[in-house]
Amino acid sequence: MLVAAFATWRALGVSELLHIGTGYAAQQTCACVFISGRTLPSCTTELDPLARRLLSVDVGSNEVTARGIGLGAAVARYEPGFGCSLRN
């Protein structure tokens, strides 16, 4: 059963999808909060309910972090004049 679960995990590319999803959530939320000037609750209505709980915003450092269920995280940082970009 464990081998089948691992094979399915690899075949579906779950880890790659989590990496893409966390990057998307971090980037979109960064742009929404720091460029559009919207509030975090307003921005997170556009995300999946699970993604909403995995986000954190650090206003002091202009960063948004999206965590991927224990499998890494993506950090988007806002730089005035340049916009938001993923750090990793």
C-alpha positions in Angstrom: 0.0 0.0 0.0 2.8 2.4 0.8 4.6 1.6 -2.5 1.3 2.3 -4.4 0.8 5.6 -2.5 4.4 6.6 -3.3 4.0 5.7 -7.0 0.8 7.6 -7.2 2.4 10.6 -5.5 5.2 10.6 -8.1 3.0 9.9 -11.1 0.7 12.8 -10.3 3.6 15.1 -9.6 2.1 16.2 -6.3 5.3 17.8 -5.0 5.6 19.9 -8.1 2.0 21.0 -8.0 2.4 22.0 -4.3 5.4 24.1 -5.3 3.5 25.8 -8.1 0.5 26.4 -5.9 2.4 27.9 -3.0 4.3 30.2 -5.5 1.0 31.3 -7.1 -0.6 32.0 -3.7 2.4 34.0 -2.5 2.8 36.0 -5.7 -0.9 36.8 -6.1 -1.3 37.8 -2.5 1.8 40.0 -2.5 0.5 41.9 -5.6 -2.9 42.2 -4.1 -1.8 43.5 -0.8 1.3 45.6 -1.6 0.5 46.8 -5.2 -3.3 47.0 -5.2 -3.4 48.2 -1.6 -6.3 45.8 -0.6 -6.6 44.2 2.8 -5.5 40.7 3.4 -9.1 39.4 4.0 -10.2 41.0 0.7 -7.3 39.3 -1.2 -7.7 35.9 0.3 -11.3 35.6 -0.9 -9.8 34.8 -4.3 -7.9 31.8 -3.1 -8.8 28.2 -2.2 -9.9 27.9 1.5 -6.9 25.7 2.3 -4.5 28.2 0.8 -6.0 31.0 2.9 -4.9 29.2 6.1 -1.4 28.6 4.8 -0.6 32.3 4.1 1.3 34.8 6.3 2.0 38.4 5.5 4.9 40.3 7.0 4.0 44.0 6.3 7.3 45.2 7.9 9.4 43.3 5.4 6.9 43.4 2.5 6.8 39.7 2.3 4.1 37.0 1.8 4.8 33.4 2.7 2.7 30.5 1.5 3.4 27.1 3.1 2.7 23.9 1.4 1.5 21.4 4.0 4.9 20.7 5.3 6.5 20.3 1.9 8.2 23.7 1.5 7.2 27.2 1.2 7.2 30.1 -1.3 8.1 33.7 -0.4 7.1 36.7 -2.5 8.7 40.0 -1.7 7.5 43.5 -2.8 10.2 45.9 -3.9 9.0 49.4 -4.6 9.4 50.3 -8.2 9.8 46.7 -9.2 6.7 44.9 -7.9 6.5 41.4 -6.4 8.8 38.6 -7.1 9.3 35.1 -5.7 12.5 34.7 -3.6 12.8 31.0 -4.1 
